[in-house]
Structures are given as structure tokens and as C-alpha cells.
Amino acid sequence: MKLKVCGMKNIHNIAQIASINPNYMGFIFWEKSTRFINKNTPYLRFDIIKTGVFVNSSFDYILEKIKIHQLKAVQLHGGESEDLCKKLKELKTVEVIKVFNIKNNFDFQQISSFEKVCDYYLFDTKGKLPGGNGYRFNWDILRHYPSKKKFFLSGGIGLSDVSSIIEILKLNLPIYAIDVNSKFELPGGNKDIQKLIKFKKQLGI
């Protein structure tokens, strides 16, 4: 299982978190987010997948950010179309992660048209913001997941959720990665390295 740390912002903290080898690091390119990146991002080692997070952005905007920031993955957090996902996947230079937001229920028919045009799904909590709302959705909904496509599990995940993660892994769902953000955040937007080290150790990732 992989780990993605999202909402990275400050140069020193990015280097600090990179030192504990997360598989993915996420940078938000949505202007309304408090974690919006409006400056250069540092080079990351080849084994850390630099991921750009977008919300209803145009293909040209996403392509520009891929080139400027050397992105290896794009995470689409809005109502992006199958056609946009297909165009990005056809680049063959980035992984395409399509996000779906869940609260108390979810119609999995929504994902069927994206099966061939993205590499992974990501399930997050439906809230006021596209992501980073700080609370979990009802994971029991995933018991009805109909696809074999691997997915990221996201939405208010913190240290207190380790036992729940261990339990859901027993269902043999194709969970590819755990995506964390707000529950590991310090004032000023930095991520808490000590909490992340503990989280990784407890999950064995």
C-alpha cells in the first residue's frame, strides 16, 4: 500500500516530508484553496510521484502546470469529463487520478464511464470544499465497490483511523494508497513529520 501526502506548500517542509519517503506528494493548483501553490515547486526524487491537484481546470492549464512543475500525476477533483481524462491519459507522461466525493451514499454507476480513461480513482469526503474538509465519509459504502480498478482512500484520515484502515484492508478491496492532508497539518500549512512517521510505522508502509 502506498502513501500520499497532499497539500504541500512550504519549501522546507516539502524537503522534510520527502525525507520519510511518501510515494506521492500533492500540490494544489486550485486558486480558492488555502494550500494553493502560486510559486515554483522543488525537484523531488524520481521515486516520489509529484502530483498536481486540479478542480475543473482546462486541459491547457493542466498541461502548462505539468510542464512547469514536472508533474508525474494529475488528480482531478471537480466535475471533469471523460474526454479531459482521456486527453491527459493519452499524454502517457502522467498518471490520471479521478476523484469522486462521498458522504452518506454513492451511486457507483458514476464511475463506469471513467474506467478506461484514468489510472486510479480517489474517494474523498463530500463537503463544502472539493477536498481537505477534515472528516471521513462512511467507508461501509465501499463494500459495494464494483470495479477492479485500484483507488486512493482519502477524507479526514488521521492517526486515530489506523485501526479502521487495518479493518477495511481485510475486505480485499483494491485500495492502492492512503491519502492524508488536514489531520497531519500544523498551523501555517506545514505537515507534522512526527505524526506521519508514526502513521507510516503503525500501518507498515
MARBA-3410 file (N, C-alpha, C, O; in Angstrom, 1 decimal):
205
0.8,-1.2,0.0,0.0,0.0,0.0,0.9,1.2,0.0,1.9,1.3,0.7 ~ 0.4,2.3,-0.7,1.2,3.5,-0.9,0.7,4.6,0.0,-0.4,4.5,0.6 ~ 1.5,5.6,0.2,1.1,6.8,1.0,1.2,8.0,0.2,2.2,8.3,-0.5 ~ 0.2,8.9,0.2,0.2,10.2,-0.5,0.0,11.2,0.6,-1.0,11.2,1.3 ~ 0.9,12.2,0.6,0.7,13.4,1.5,0.4,14.6,0.6,1.2,14.9,-0.3
-0.8,15.1,0.8,-1.3,16.2,-0.1,-1.3,17.5,0.6,-1.1,17.6,1.8 ~ -1.4,18.6,-0.2,-1.5,19.9,0.3,-0.1,20.5,0.7,-0.1,21.3,1.6 ~ 0.9,20.0,0.1,2.3,20.5,0.4,2.4,22.0,-0.1,1.9,22.4,-1.1 ~ 3.1,22.8,0.7,3.2,24.2,0.4,4.5,24.8,0.6,5.0,25.6,-0.3 ~ 5.1,24.6,1.7,6.4,25.3,2.1,7.6,24.5,1.8,7.7,23.3,2.1
8.6,25.2,1.2,9.8,24.5,0.7,10.5,23.7,1.7,10.8,22.5,1.5 ~ 10.8,24.2,2.9,11.5,23.5,3.9,10.7,22.2,4.4,11.3,21.2,4.5 ~ 9.4,22.4,4.5,8.5,21.3,4.9,8.4,20.2,3.8,8.4,19.0,4.1 ~ 8.4,20.6,2.6,8.4,19.7,1.5,9.6,18.8,1.5,9.5,17.6,1.4 ~ 10.8,19.4,1.8,12.0,18.6,1.9,12.0,17.7,3.1,12.5,16.5,3.0
11.5,18.2,4.2,11.4,17.4,5.4,10.5,16.2,5.2,10.9,15.1,5.6 ~ 9.3,16.4,4.6,8.4,15.2,4.4,8.9,14.3,3.3,8.7,13.1,3.4 ~ 9.6,14.8,2.3,10.2,13.9,1.3,11.2,13.0,1.9,11.5,11.9,1.4 ~ 11.9,13.4,3.0,12.9,12.6,3.6,12.3,11.3,4.2,13.1,10.3,4.5 ~ 11.0,11.2,4.5,10.4,10.0,5.0,9.8,9.1,3.9,9.0,8.2,4.2
10.0,9.5,2.7,9.7,8.6,1.5,8.2,8.3,1.3,7.8,7.2,1.2 ~ 7.4,9.4,1.3,6.0,9.1,0.8,6.0,8.7,-0.7,6.9,9.1,-1.4 ~ 5.1,8.0,-1.1,5.1,7.6,-2.5,4.6,8.7,-3.4,5.0,8.8,-4.6 ~ 3.7,9.5,-2.9,3.1,10.6,-3.7,3.2,11.9,-2.8,3.0,11.8,-1.6 ~ 3.4,13.0,-3.4,3.2,14.3,-2.7,2.4,15.2,-3.6,2.6,15.3,-4.8
1.3,15.8,-3.0,0.3,16.5,-3.7,0.5,18.0,-3.6,0.7,18.5,-2.5 ~ 0.3,18.7,-4.7,0.4,20.2,-4.8,-0.9,20.7,-5.4,-1.3,20.2,-6.5 ~ -1.5,21.7,-4.7,-2.8,22.1,-5.1,-2.8,23.3,-6.1,-2.2,24.4,-5.7 ~ -3.3,23.2,-7.2,-3.3,24.2,-8.2,-4.8,24.8,-8.4,-5.2,25.1,-9.6 ~ -5.5,24.9,-7.3,-6.8,25.5,-7.3,-6.8,26.8,-6.5,-6.5,26.7,-5.3
-7.0,27.9,-7.2,-6.7,29.2,-6.6,-7.5,29.5,-5.3,-7.1,30.3,-4.5 ~ -8.7,28.9,-5.1,-9.5,29.1,-4.0,-9.0,28.4,-2.7,-9.6,28.6,-1.6 ~ -8.1,27.5,-2.9,-7.6,26.7,-1.7,-6.6,27.5,-0.9,-5.8,28.3,-1.5 ~ -6.6,27.4,0.4,-5.6,28.0,1.2,-4.2,27.3,1.0,-3.2,27.9,1.4 ~ -4.2,26.2,0.3,-3.0,25.5,0.1,-2.5,25.7,-1.4,-1.7,24.9,-1.9
-3.1,26.6,-2.1,-2.8,26.9,-3.5,-1.3,27.2,-3.7,-0.7,28.0,-2.9 ~ -0.7,26.6,-4.7,0.7,26.8,-5.0,0.7,27.8,-6.1,0.3,27.6,-7.2 ~ 1.3,29.0,-5.8,1.4,30.0,-6.8,2.9,30.4,-7.0,3.2,31.5,-7.4 ~ 3.8,29.4,-6.8,5.2,29.6,-7.0,5.8,28.3,-7.5,5.1,27.3,-7.6 ~ 7.1,28.4,-7.7,7.8,27.2,-8.1,7.8,26.1,-7.0,7.7,26.4,-5.8
7.8,24.9,-7.5,7.9,23.7,-6.6,9.2,23.1,-6.7,9.8,23.1,-7.8 ~ 9.8,22.5,-5.7,11.1,21.9,-5.8,11.1,20.6,-6.5,10.1,19.9,-6.7 ~ 12.3,20.3,-7.0,12.5,18.9,-7.6,12.3,17.9,-6.5,12.8,18.0,-5.4 ~ 11.7,16.8,-6.9,11.6,15.6,-6.0,12.3,14.4,-6.6,12.4,14.3,-7.8 ~ 12.8,13.6,-5.7,13.4,12.4,-6.2,12.5,11.6,-7.1,11.3,11.7,-7.0
13.1,10.8,-8.0,12.3,10.1,-9.0,11.3,9.2,-8.5,10.3,8.9,-9.1 ~ 11.5,8.7,-7.2,10.6,7.7,-6.6,9.5,8.3,-5.9,8.6,7.6,-5.4 ~ 9.4,9.6,-5.8,8.2,10.3,-5.2,7.5,10.9,-6.4,8.0,11.7,-7.2 ~ 6.2,10.5,-6.5,5.4,11.0,-7.6,4.8,12.3,-7.3,3.9,12.4,-6.4 ~ 5.3,13.4,-8.0,4.8,14.7,-7.8,3.4,14.8,-8.5,3.3,14.6,-9.7
2.4,15.2,-7.7,1.0,15.1,-8.1,0.4,16.5,-8.1,0.5,17.2,-7.1 ~ -0.2,17.0,-9.2,-0.9,18.2,-9.2,-2.4,18.0,-9.0,-3.0,17.1,-9.7 ~ -3.0,18.8,-8.1,-4.4,18.6,-7.8,-5.1,19.8,-8.5,-4.8,21.0,-8.3 ~ -6.1,19.5,-9.3,-6.9,20.5,-10.1,-8.4,20.3,-9.9,-8.9,19.2,-9.5 ~ -9.1,21.5,-10.0,-10.5,21.5,-9.9,-11.1,22.2,-11.1,-11.1,23.4,-11.2
-11.7,21.4,-12.0,-12.4,22.0,-13.2,-11.5,22.9,-14.0,-11.9,23.9,-14.5 ~ -10.2,22.5,-14.1,-9.3,23.3,-14.9,-9.3,22.8,-16.3,-9.7,21.7,-16.6 ~ -8.9,23.7,-17.2,-8.8,23.4,-18.6,-7.6,22.5,-18.9,-6.7,22.4,-18.1 ~ -7.7,21.8,-20.1,-6.6,20.9,-20.5,-5.3,21.7,-20.6,-4.2,21.3,-20.2 ~ -5.4,22.9,-21.2,-4.2,23.8,-21.4,-3.6,24.2,-20.1,-2.4,24.2,-20.0
-4.4,24.5,-19.1,-3.9,24.9,-17.8,-3.2,23.8,-17.1,-2.1,24.0,-16.6 ~ -3.8,22.6,-17.2,-3.2,21.4,-16.6,-1.9,21.1,-17.3,-0.9,20.8,-16.6 ~ -1.9,21.1,-18.6,-0.7,20.8,-19.4,0.5,21.8,-19.0,1.6,21.4,-18.9 ~ 0.1,23.1,-18.9,1.1,24.1,-18.5,1.8,23.7,-17.2,3.0,23.8,-17.0 ~ 0.9,23.4,-16.2,1.5,23.0,-14.9,2.3,21.7,-14.9,3.2,21.6,-14.1
1.9,20.8,-15.7,2.6,19.5,-15.8,4.1,19.9,-16.3,5.0,19.3,-15.8 ~ 4.2,20.8,-17.3,5.5,21.1,-17.8,6.3,21.9,-16.8,7.5,21.7,-16.6 ~ 5.7,22.9,-16.2,6.4,23.8,-15.3,6.9,23.1,-14.1,8.0,23.3,-13.6 ~ 6.1,22.2,-13.5,6.4,21.6,-12.2,6.8,20.2,-12.4,7.0,19.5,-11.4 ~ 7.0,19.7,-13.6,7.4,18.3,-13.8,6.5,17.3,-13.1,7.0,16.4,-12.3
5.2,17.5,-13.2,4.3,16.6,-12.6,4.3,15.2,-13.2,4.5,15.0,-14.4 ~ 4.1,14.2,-12.3,4.1,12.8,-12.8,2.7,12.3,-12.6,2.4,11.2,-13.1 ~ 1.8,13.0,-12.0,0.4,12.6,-11.8,-0.5,13.8,-11.7,-0.1,14.9,-11.3 ~ -1.7,13.7,-12.2,-2.7,14.7,-12.0,-3.9,14.1,-11.3,-4.4,13.1,-11.6 ~ -4.4,14.9,-10.4,-5.6,14.5,-9.6,-6.7,15.5,-9.9,-6.6,16.7,-9.6
-7.8,14.9,-10.4,-8.9,15.8,-10.9,-10.0,15.7,-9.9,-10.7,14.7,-9.7 ~ -10.2,16.9,-9.2,-11.1,16.9,-8.0,-12.4,17.6,-8.3,-13.2,17.9,-7.4 ~ -12.8,17.9,-9.6,-14.0,18.5,-9.9,-15.0,17.7,-10.7,-15.0,16.4,-10.5 ~ -15.7,18.3,-11.6,-16.6,17.6,-12.5,-16.0,17.4,-13.8,-16.7,17.5,-14.8 ~ -14.8,17.0,-13.9,-14.1,16.8,-15.2,-14.7,15.7,-16.0,-15.2,14.7,-15.5
-14.7,15.9,-17.3,-15.3,15.0,-18.2,-14.4,13.8,-18.5,-13.2,13.8,-18.3 ~ -15.1,12.8,-19.1,-14.3,11.6,-19.6,-13.3,12.0,-20.7,-12.2,11.5,-20.7 ~ -13.7,13.0,-21.5,-12.9,13.4,-22.6,-11.6,14.1,-22.1,-10.5,13.8,-22.6 ~ -11.7,14.9,-21.0,-10.5,15.5,-20.5,-9.6,14.5,-19.9,-8.4,14.5,-20.1 ~ -10.1,13.5,-19.2,-9.3,12.4,-18.6,-8.6,11.7,-19.7,-7.4,11.3,-19.6
-9.3,11.4,-20.8,-8.8,10.7,-21.9,-7.6,11.4,-22.5,-6.5,10.8,-22.8 ~ -7.7,12.7,-22.7,-6.7,13.5,-23.3,-5.4,13.5,-22.4,-4.3,13.4,-22.9 ~ -5.6,13.6,-21.1,-4.5,13.6,-20.2,-3.8,12.2,-20.2,-2.6,12.1,-20.1 ~ -4.6,11.2,-20.2,-4.1,9.8,-20.2,-3.3,9.5,-21.5,-2.3,8.8,-21.4 ~ -3.7,10.1,-22.6,-3.0,9.9,-23.9,-1.7,10.6,-23.9,-0.9,10.3,-24.8
-1.4,11.5,-23.0,-0.1,12.1,-22.9,1.0,11.1,-22.6,2.1,11.1,-23.0 ~ 0.6,10.1,-21.8,1.4,8.9,-21.4,2.6,9.4,-20.5,3.6,8.7,-20.4 ~ 2.5,10.6,-20.0,3.6,11.1,-19.1,3.2,11.3,-17.7,4.0,11.5,-16.8 ~ 1.8,11.2,-17.4,1.3,11.4,-16.1,0.3,10.3,-15.8,-0.4,9.9,-16.6 ~ 0.2,10.0,-14.5,-0.9,9.1,-14.0,-2.1,10.0,-13.9,-2.0,11.2,-13.5
-3.3,9.5,-14.2,-4.5,10.3,-14.1,-5.4,9.7,-12.9,-5.7,8.5,-13.0 ~ -5.6,10.5,-11.9,-6.4,10.1,-10.8,-7.7,10.9,-10.8,-7.7,12.1,-10.6 ~ -8.8,10.2,-10.9,-10.1,10.9,-10.9,-10.8,10.7,-9.6,-10.9,9.6,-9.0 ~ -11.2,11.9,-9.0,-11.8,11.9,-7.7,-13.3,11.9,-7.7,-13.9,12.5,-8.6 ~ -13.9,11.1,-6.8,-15.3,11.1,-6.5,-15.6,11.4,-5.0,-14.9,10.8,-4.2
-16.5,12.2,-4.8,-16.8,12.6,-3.4,-18.0,11.9,-2.8,-19.0,11.7,-3.5 ~ -17.9,11.4,-1.6,-18.9,10.6,-1.0,-19.3,11.1,0.4,-18.4,11.7,1.1 ~ -20.5,11.0,0.7,-20.9,11.4,2.1,-21.7,10.2,2.7,-21.0,9.3,3.3 ~ -23.0,10.2,2.6,-23.7,9.1,3.2,-24.1,8.0,2.3,-24.5,6.9,2.7 ~ -24.1,8.3,1.0,-24.4,7.3,-0.1,-23.7,7.7,-1.3,-23.2,8.8,-1.5
-23.6,6.7,-2.3,-22.9,7.0,-3.5,-23.4,6.0,-4.6,-23.6,4.8,-4.3 ~ -23.6,6.5,-5.8,-24.0,5.7,-6.9,-22.8,5.3,-7.7,-22.3,6.2,-8.4 ~ -22.4,4.1,-7.6,-21.1,3.7,-8.3,-21.3,3.6,-9.8,-20.3,3.4,-10.5 ~ -22.5,3.8,-10.3,-22.7,3.9,-11.8,-21.9,5.1,-12.3,-21.5,5.2,-13.5 ~ -21.6,6.1,-11.5,-20.9,7.3,-11.9,-19.5,7.1,-12.4,-19.0,7.8,-13.2
-18.9,6.0,-11.9,-17.5,5.7,-12.2,-17.3,4.9,-13.5,-16.2,4.9,-14.0 ~ -18.4,4.3,-14.0,-18.3,3.3,-15.1,-17.7,3.9,-16.3,-16.9,3.3,-17.0 ~ -18.1,5.2,-16.6,-17.6,5.8,-17.9,-16.1,6.3,-17.8,-15.6,6.7,-18.8 ~ -15.5,6.2,-16.6,-14.1,6.6,-16.4,-13.2,5.4,-16.4,-12.0,5.6,-16.2 ~ -13.7,4.2,-16.5,-12.9,3.0,-16.3,-11.7,3.0,-17.2,-10.6,2.6,-16.8
-11.8,3.4,-18.5,-10.7,3.3,-19.4,-9.9,4.6,-19.6,-8.9,4.6,-20.3 ~ -10.3,5.7,-18.9,-9.7,7.0,-19.2,-8.9,7.5,-18.0,-8.5,8.6,-18.0 ~ -8.8,6.7,-16.9,-8.0,7.1,-15.8,-7.2,5.9,-15.2,-7.6,4.8,-15.5 ~ -6.2,6.2,-14.5,-5.4,5.1,-13.9,-5.9,4.7,-12.6,-5.8,3.5,-12.2 ~ -6.4,5.6,-11.8,-6.9,5.3,-10.5,-8.1,6.2,-10.2,-8.3,7.2,-10.8
-8.9,5.7,-9.2,-9.9,6.6,-8.6,-9.4,7.1,-7.3,-8.5,6.5,-6.7 ~ -10.0,8.1,-6.8,-9.8,8.6,-5.4,-11.1,8.9,-4.8,-11.9,9.7,-5.3 ~ -11.4,8.3,-3.6,-12.7,8.5,-2.9,-12.4,9.4,-1.7,-11.6,9.1,-0.8 ~ -13.1,10.6,-1.8,-12.9,11.6,-0.7,-14.2,12.0,-0.1,-15.3,11.5,-0.6 ~ -14.2,12.8,0.9,-15.4,13.2,1.6,-16.1,14.3,0.9,-15.4,15.3,0.6
-17.4,14.3,0.7,-18.1,15.4,0.1,-18.4,16.4,1.2,-18.9,16.1,2.2 ~ -17.9,17.7,0.9,-18.1,18.7,1.8,-18.2,20.1,1.2,-18.4,20.2,0.0 ~ -18.0,21.2,1.9,-18.0,22.5,1.4,-17.0,22.7,0.3,-17.2,23.5,-0.6 ~ -15.8,22.1,0.5,-14.7,22.3,-0.4,-14.5,21.0,-1.2,-15.0,20.0,-0.8 ~ -13.8,21.1,-2.4,-13.6,19.9,-3.2,-12.8,18.8,-2.4,-12.9,17.7,-2.7
-12.0,19.3,-1.5,-11.2,18.3,-0.7,-10.6,19.0,0.6,-10.8,20.2,0.8 ~ -10.0,18.2,1.4,-9.4,18.8,2.6,-10.4,19.3,3.7,-10.1,20.3,4.4 ~ -11.6,18.6,3.7,-12.6,19.1,4.6,-12.4,18.6,6.1,-13.0,19.1,7.0 ~ -11.5,17.6,6.2,-11.1,17.2,7.6,-12.0,16.1,8.3,-11.8,15.9,9.5 ~ -12.9,15.5,7.5,-13.7,14.4,8.2,-13.9,13.3,7.2,-13.9,13.5,6.0
-14.2,12.1,7.7,-14.3,10.9,6.9,-15.7,10.7,6.4,-16.7,11.2,7.0 ~ -15.8,10.0,5.3,-17.1,9.6,4.8,-17.4,8.2,5.4,-16.5,7.6,6.0 ~ -18.5,7.6,5.1,-18.9,6.3,5.6,-18.2,5.2,4.7,-18.6,4.9,3.6 ~ -17.1,4.6,5.3,-16.4,3.7,4.5,-17.1,2.4,4.2,-16.8,1.6,3.3 ~ -18.2,2.1,4.9,-19.0,0.9,4.6,-19.6,1.0,3.2,-19.9,-0.1,2.6
-19.7,2.2,2.6,-20.2,2.3,1.2,-19.3,1.6,0.3,-19.7,1.1,-0.8 ~ -18.0,1.5,0.6,-17.0,0.9,-0.3,-17.2,-0.6,-0.4,-16.6,-1.3,-1.2 ~ -17.9,-1.2,0.5,-18.2,-2.6,0.5,-18.9,-3.0,-0.8,-18.9,-4.1,-1.3 ~ -19.5,-2.0,-1.4,-20.3,-2.2,-2.7,-19.5,-1.8,-3.9,-20.1,-1.7,-5.0 ~ -18.2,-1.5,-3.7,-17.4,-1.1,-4.9,-17.4,-2.2,-5.9,-17.0,-3.3,-5.7
-17.8,-1.8,-7.2,-18.0,-2.9,-8.2,-16.8,-3.1,-9.1,-16.8,-4.0,-10.0 ~ -15.8,-2.3,-9.0,-14.7,-2.3,-10.0,-13.4,-3.0,-9.5,-13.3,-3.2,-8.3 ~ -12.6,-3.3,-10.4,-11.2,-3.9,-10.0,-10.2,-2.8,-10.1,-9.0,-3.0,-9.7 ~ -10.5,-1.6,-10.5,-9.6,-0.5,-10.6,-9.1,-0.1,-9.2,-9.9,0.1,-8.3 ~ -7.8,0.1,-9.1,-7.2,0.5,-7.8,-7.6,1.9,-7.4,-7.8,2.8,-8.3
-7.7,2.2,-6.1,-8.1,3.5,-5.7,-7.4,4.0,-4.5,-6.9,3.3,-3.7 ~ -7.4,5.4,-4.4,-6.8,6.0,-3.2,-8.0,6.2,-2.2,-9.1,6.6,-2.6 ~ -7.7,6.0,-0.9,-8.7,6.3,0.1,-8.3,7.6,0.8,-7.2,7.7,1.3 ~ -9.3,8.5,0.8,-9.0,9.9,1.3,-10.1,10.4,2.2,-11.1,9.7,2.3 ~ -9.9,11.6,2.8,-11.0,12.2,3.5,-10.8,12.2,5.0,-11.3,11.3,5.7
-10.1,13.2,5.6,-10.0,13.3,7.0,-9.3,12.2,7.7,-9.6,11.9,8.9 ~ -8.4,11.6,7.1,-7.7,10.4,7.7,-6.6,10.9,8.6,-5.7,11.7,8.2 ~ -6.5,10.4,9.8,-5.5,10.7,10.8,-5.0,9.5,11.6,-5.4,8.4,11.2 ~ -4.2,9.8,12.6,-3.7,8.7,13.4,-4.7,7.8,14.0,-4.6,6.6,14.2 ~ -5.8,8.5,14.4,-6.9,7.7,15.1,-7.6,6.8,14.1,-8.5,6.0,14.6
-7.3,6.8,12.9,-8.0,5.9,11.9,-7.2,4.7,11.5,-7.6,3.9,10.7 ~ -6.1,4.5,12.1,-5.2,3.4,11.8,-6.0,2.0,11.9,-5.9,1.2,11.0 ~ -6.6,1.8,13.0,-7.3,0.6,13.2,-8.5,0.4,12.2,-8.7,-0.8,11.8 ~ -9.1,1.5,11.8,-10.2,1.4,10.8,-9.6,1.0,9.4,-10.2,0.3,8.7 ~ -8.4,1.6,9.1,-7.8,1.3,7.9,-7.4,-0.2,7.8,-7.6,-0.9,6.8
-6.9,-0.7,8.9,-6.5,-2.1,9.0,-7.7,-3.0,8.8,-7.6,-4.1,8.1 ~ -8.9,-2.6,9.3,-10.1,-3.4,9.2,-10.6,-3.4,7.7,-11.0,-4.4,7.2 ~ -10.6,-2.2,7.1,-11.1,-2.1,5.7,-10.2,-2.9,4.7,-10.6,-3.4,3.7 ~ -8.9,-3.0,5.1,-8.0,-3.7,4.2,-8.3,-5.2,4.2,-7.9,-5.9,3.3 ~ -8.9,-5.7,5.2,-9.3,-7.1,5.3,-10.4,-7.5,4.3,-10.6,-8.6,4.1
-11.1,-6.4,3.7,-12.1,-6.7,2.8,-11.6,-7.0,1.4,-12.3,-7.4,0.5 ~ -10.3,-6.9,1.2,-9.6,-7.2,-0.1,-10.1,-6.3,-1.2,-10.2,-6.7,-2.3 ~ -10.5,-5.1,-0.8,-10.8,-4.1,-1.8,-9.4,-3.7,-2.5,-8.4,-3.8,-1.9 ~ -9.5,-3.2,-3.7,-8.3,-2.8,-4.4,-7.8,-1.4,-4.0,-7.6,-0.5,-4.8 ~ -7.5,-1.2,-2.7,-7.0,0.0,-2.1,-5.6,0.1,-2.5,-4.7,-0.7,-2.0
-5.2,1.1,-3.2,-3.9,1.3,-3.7,-3.0,2.2,-2.8,-1.9,2.0,-2.6 ~ -3.7,3.3,-2.2,-3.0,4.2,-1.4,-3.9,4.9,-0.4,-5.1,5.0,-0.6 ~ -3.3,5.4,0.7,-3.9,6.2,1.6,-3.5,7.6,1.4,-2.3,7.9,1.3 ~ -4.4,8.5,1.3,-4.2,10.0,1.0,-4.5,10.8,2.3,-5.6,10.8,2.8 ~ -3.5,11.5,2.8,-3.6,12.3,4.0,-3.3,13.7,3.7,-2.6,14.1,2.8
-4.0,14.6,4.6,-3.8,16.0,4.4,-4.0,16.7,5.7,-3.1,16.9,6.6 ~ -5.3,17.2,5.9,-5.6,18.1,7.0,-5.3,17.6,8.4,-5.0,18.4,9.3 ~ -5.5,16.3,8.7,-5.3,15.8,10.0,-3.8,15.7,10.4,-3.5,15.4,11.6 ~ -2.9,16.0,9.5,-1.5,16.0,9.8,-0.9,17.4,9.6,0.3,17.6,9.5 ~ -1.8,18.4,9.5,-1.4,19.7,9.2,-1.2,20.6,10.5,-2.0,20.5,11.4
-0.1,21.3,10.5,0.3,22.3,11.6,-0.2,23.7,11.2,-0.4,23.9,10.0 ~ -0.3,24.6,12.1,-0.5,26.0,11.8,0.5,26.5,10.7,1.7,26.2,10.9 ~ 0.0,27.2,9.7,1.0,27.7,8.7,1.0,26.8,7.5,1.7,27.1,6.5 ~ 0.3,25.7,7.6,0.2,24.8,6.4,1.3,23.7,6.3,1.3,22.9,5.4 ~ 2.2,23.6,7.3,3.2,22.5,7.3,2.5,21.2,7.7,1.6,21.2,8.5
3.1,20.1,7.3,2.7,18.8,7.7,3.6,18.3,8.8,4.8,18.6,8.8 ~ 3.0,17.6,9.8,3.7,17.2,11.0,4.4,15.9,10.7,3.9,14.8,10.6 ~ 5.7,16.0,10.6,6.6,14.9,10.3,6.5,13.8,11.3,6.5,12.6,11.0 ~ 6.5,14.1,12.6,6.5,13.1,13.6,5.2,12.3,13.6,5.2,11.1,13.7 ~ 4.1,12.9,13.3,2.8,12.2,13.2,2.8,11.3,12.0,2.3,10.2,12.0
3.4,11.8,10.9,3.5,11.0,9.7,4.4,9.8,9.8,4.1,8.7,9.4 ~ 5.5,10.0,10.5,6.4,8.8,10.8,5.6,7.8,11.6,5.7,6.6,11.4 ~ 4.9,8.2,12.6,4.1,7.3,13.5,3.0,6.6,12.7,2.8,5.4,12.8 ~ 2.4,7.3,11.8,1.3,6.8,10.9,1.9,5.7,10.0,1.3,4.6,9.9 ~ 3.0,6.0,9.4,3.7,5.0,8.5,4.1,3.8,9.2,3.9,2.6,8.8
4.6,3.9,10.4,5.1,2.8,11.2,3.9,1.9,11.6,4.0,0.7,11.6 ~ 2.8,2.5,12.1,1.7,1.7,12.5,1.0,1.0,11.4,0.4,-0.1,11.6 ~ 1.1,1.5,10.2,0.5,0.8,9.0,1.4,-0.1,8.3,1.1,-0.9,7.5 ~ 2.7,0.1,8.6,3.7,-0.7,8.0,3.9,-0.3,6.5,4.1,-1.2,5.7 ~ 3.9,1.0,6.3,4.1,1.4,4.9,5.2,2.4,4.8,5.5,2.9,3.7
END
